[in-house]
Amino acid sequence: QSVCTVSTSSDGGCPFVSLCVVTAIPALFEQKLRNQEAEEGSTVTLHAELSKHNAPVKWKKGSVLLQASNKYEMKQMGSAVELLIHDLQLKDA
């Protein structure tokens, strides 16, 4: 949800103030993430398709927000999103 306020004064008198509230339609999964099996030390790629192009995506493990690093790589191409987990370990399950 975005809120914007616009103030103008066309005649130098009292300013005109307008408030608009824009609620965006949420992105939905067109193709959900699927469980995968991989060997320790390898890289696994989780892939999903969203209903909106370039929708912002946050990847989490439980309540922890994942950040791009040597361990996690995030990719987005239009409505396709991917999370690559490198050097897979048992604790990544």
Disulfide bonds with the S-S distance in Angstrom:
Cys4-Cys20 2.24
